[in-house]
Amino acid sequence: MADALLAGWGRTSPSRARVLRPGSVDELAAAVQTAGRRGVIARGLGRSYGDPAQNGGGVVVDLTRLRTFDLTGDRLVAEGGASLGELIRALAPRGRFLPVVPGTRHVTVGGAVAADVHGKNHPADGSFAAHVEELDLLTAEGMVRTLRPGEAAFHATTGGMGLTGVVTRAVLRPIPIGSPTLLVETRRCRDLDDVLACLSGSTARYAVAWLDCLSERGRGIVDQAAHTEGPVTAALKGPLLSVPRHMPGGLLNRHTAALFNHLWYGKAPRVSVRSMPLGAYFHPLDRIRDWNRIYGPDGFVQYQFAVPYGEGLKSVVRRIARSGVPSFLAVLKRLGPAGEGLLSFPIEGWTLALDFPAAAPGLPELLDACDQAVIGAGGRVYLAKDARLAPESLPAMYPGLARFREVRALLDPAGVFQSDLARRLRL
Ligand SMILES: Cc1cc2nc3c(=O)[nH]c(=O)nc-3n(C[C@H](O)[C@H](O)[C@H](O)COP(=O)(O)OP(=O)(O)OC[C@H]3O[C@@H](n4cnc5c(N)ncnc54)[C@H](O)[C@@H]3O)c2cc1C
């Protein structure tokens, strides 16, 4: 056990906790049962942006030693600390792929369940939980319970940000793929209407748009992709570049952001079709090790919201463009119908994720105003990315919150599972 200062990927609100790295479920159970007054929370690879995998003054259990997995037939059984990257590397040569992958492969199975992550294929395939056949949850009393879809505890755990217990094992069904490459069509779109039309009309399994939110027109680039048939070879490569440990703050401001977005838009082809390896399409940012340091010591905030189809998306994009607060390339995706996770993020409509330097003047006011616009449009902010939401906004964003609290109280009446996020949002 060691004391450590832990932060999320945005590096904005670190806190100190006692960190344990159990090597077995028994050791994990002992850590949970002896956690003490400030409680305990699980941590995977720390790729959530804010404070959900932190527990200042309490215990954090790092799951990354519990990472074995087994693929038998069509069933993948993985421990909670197995990373999606390791799973992809093992699955691809056997002609299989994970049914849902987020924008980085450095995410654990437990983290993917706890945030109920979504990929570029949500309309076609739903979120991660939709592909979990069963999971083992270590509860507050130190017992492992096997949960299945349809059970309240399962739907409180998927999307429940680690607050119902620790996911020690999950059973998934990978999808068959013909090769570790994708056929990708890239299209440059002159404004937001063009981007939305392109995404709405897409019949590809995977689709994503990169949006320039500094241009009021909301121009962007849409990538659509599908798996191809072909020979199965190595699927993933390591990082190409890494960012130095000590980057000064203030490098990224409205002018550098506008220049970067301009160059990036200008270099994209009007239309192109090419074949790409899985890693290059799904996880381009993983090629730059520690890219989050680019924002300097103050860190950055990722604001990701979802709104139903309608005017909500455009009104938030316009507000951000007019604010003058620098935002770098934003990622826009379509979401299909919501799943059953009580705190799961995806709802049918659009989701936009934007990165802002945390110290940008005017950012708190801008995001508070965006929260209200998102609520007004019937939408919500993603807890896995959040570092600053006010607790009062949560019930309007997550109608399943009251039910989540009931189920959590049954599973963990003494409130053993605690995190900085849970305290900040009074979950
Ligand atoms: C570059 C980048 C791109 C991303 N793209 C996407 C995307 O496209 N779609 C998307 O949905 N998300 C995306 N994310 C967010 C990321 O997928 C989630 O935050 C995910 O939860 C991180 O997993 P982790 O293992 O790092 O968990 P951590 O960040 O360590 O923890 C996240 C939460 O999971 C809980 N948790 C972790 N392990 C367990 C466990 N074993 N049992 C119970 N709870 C546990 C923690 O308590 C915490 O609440 C992205 C993040 C990055 C950095």
PDBQT file of the ligand as one rigid body, heavy atoms in Angstrom, charges set to zero:
ROOT
HETATM    1  C1  LIG A 501      -8.496   9.509 -25.541  1.00  0.00    +0.000 C 
HETATM    2  C2  LIG A 501      -9.761   9.007 -24.890  1.00  0.00    +0.000 A 
HETATM    3  C3  LIG A 501     -10.813   8.655 -25.692  1.00  0.00    +0.000 A 
HETATM    4  C4  LIG A 501     -12.002   8.183 -25.120  1.00  0.00    +0.000 A 
HETATM    5  N1  LIG A 501     -13.033   7.861 -25.939  1.00  0.00    +0.000 NA
HETATM    6  C5  LIG A 501     -14.191   7.408 -25.423  1.00  0.00    +0.000 A 
HETATM    7  C6  LIG A 501     -15.261   7.004 -26.264  1.00  0.00    +0.000 A 
HETATM    8  O1  LIG A 501     -15.170   7.067 -27.483  1.00  0.00    +0.000 OA
HETATM    9  N2  LIG A 501     -16.395   6.542 -25.691  1.00  0.00    +0.000 N 
HETATM   10  C7  LIG A 501     -16.525   6.424 -24.327  1.00  0.00    +0.000 A 
HETATM   11  O2  LIG A 501     -17.585   5.983 -23.873  1.00  0.00    +0.000 OA
HETATM   12  N3  LIG A 501     -15.521   6.786 -23.492  1.00  0.00    +0.000 NA
HETATM   13  C8  LIG A 501     -14.369   7.264 -24.011  1.00  0.00    +0.000 A 
HETATM   14  N4  LIG A 501     -13.324   7.612 -23.174  1.00  0.00    +0.000 N 
HETATM   15  C9  LIG A 501     -13.529   7.494 -21.725  1.00  0.00    +0.000 C 
HETATM   16  C10 LIG A 501     -13.105   6.121 -21.180  1.00  0.00    +0.000 C 
HETATM   17  O3  LIG A 501     -13.507   5.087 -22.050  1.00  0.00    +0.000 OA
HETATM   18  C11 LIG A 501     -13.803   5.870 -19.843  1.00  0.00    +0.000 C 
HETATM   19  O4  LIG A 501     -13.556   6.930 -18.956  1.00  0.00    +0.000 OA
HETATM   20  C12 LIG A 501     -13.395   4.571 -19.154  1.00  0.00    +0.000 C 
HETATM   21  O5  LIG A 501     -14.196   4.404 -18.005  1.00  0.00    +0.000 OA
HETATM   22  C13 LIG A 501     -11.936   4.563 -18.747  1.00  0.00    +0.000 C 
HETATM   23  O6  LIG A 501     -11.593   3.266 -18.276  1.00  0.00    +0.000 OA
HETATM   24  P1  LIG A 501     -10.397   3.063 -17.232  1.00  0.00    +0.000 P 
HETATM   25  O7  LIG A 501     -10.086   1.621 -17.168  1.00  0.00    +0.000 OA
HETATM   26  O8  LIG A 501      -9.288   3.985 -17.559  1.00  0.00    +0.000 OA
HETATM   27  O9  LIG A 501     -11.125   3.479 -15.888  1.00  0.00    +0.000 OA
HETATM   28  P2  LIG A 501     -10.776   4.643 -14.835  1.00  0.00    +0.000 P 
HETATM   29  O10 LIG A 501     -10.690   5.932 -15.550  1.00  0.00    +0.000 OA
HETATM   30  O11 LIG A 501      -9.643   4.233 -13.995  1.00  0.00    +0.000 OA
HETATM   31  O12 LIG A 501     -12.133   4.611 -13.996  1.00  0.00    +0.000 OA
HETATM   32  C14 LIG A 501     -13.332   5.081 -14.585  1.00  0.00    +0.000 C 
HETATM   33  C15 LIG A 501     -14.523   4.652 -13.730  1.00  0.00    +0.000 C 
HETATM   34  O13 LIG A 501     -14.624   3.239 -13.779  1.00  0.00    +0.000 OA
HETATM   35  C16 LIG A 501     -14.606   2.715 -12.468  1.00  0.00    +0.000 C 
HETATM   36  N5  LIG A 501     -13.926   1.424 -12.520  1.00  0.00    +0.000 N 
HETATM   37  C17 LIG A 501     -12.717   1.150 -13.069  1.00  0.00    +0.000 A 
HETATM   38  N6  LIG A 501     -12.449  -0.150 -12.943  1.00  0.00    +0.000 NA
HETATM   39  C18 LIG A 501     -13.510  -0.701 -12.311  1.00  0.00    +0.000 A 
HETATM   40  C19 LIG A 501     -13.835  -2.017 -11.884  1.00  0.00    +0.000 A 
HETATM   41  N7  LIG A 501     -13.027  -3.048 -12.095  1.00  0.00    +0.000 N 
HETATM   42  N8  LIG A 501     -15.002  -2.210 -11.247  1.00  0.00    +0.000 NA
HETATM   43  C20 LIG A 501     -15.865  -1.177 -11.010  1.00  0.00    +0.000 A 
HETATM   44  N9  LIG A 501     -15.613   0.067 -11.410  1.00  0.00    +0.000 NA
HETATM   45  C21 LIG A 501     -14.446   0.297 -12.038  1.00  0.00    +0.000 A 
HETATM   46  C22 LIG A 501     -13.889   3.746 -11.630  1.00  0.00    +0.000 C 
HETATM   47  O14 LIG A 501     -14.271   3.645 -10.278  1.00  0.00    +0.000 OA
HETATM   48  C23 LIG A 501     -14.368   5.023 -12.270  1.00  0.00    +0.000 C 
HETATM   49  O15 LIG A 501     -15.614   5.383 -11.751  1.00  0.00    +0.000 OA
HETATM   50  C24 LIG A 501     -12.129   8.076 -23.698  1.00  0.00    +0.000 A 
HETATM   51  C25 LIG A 501     -11.038   8.426 -22.889  1.00  0.00    +0.000 A 
HETATM   52  C26 LIG A 501      -9.851   8.880 -23.480  1.00  0.00    +0.000 A 
HETATM   53  C27 LIG A 501      -8.693   9.251 -22.598  1.00  0.00    +0.000 C 
ENDROOT
TORSDOF 0
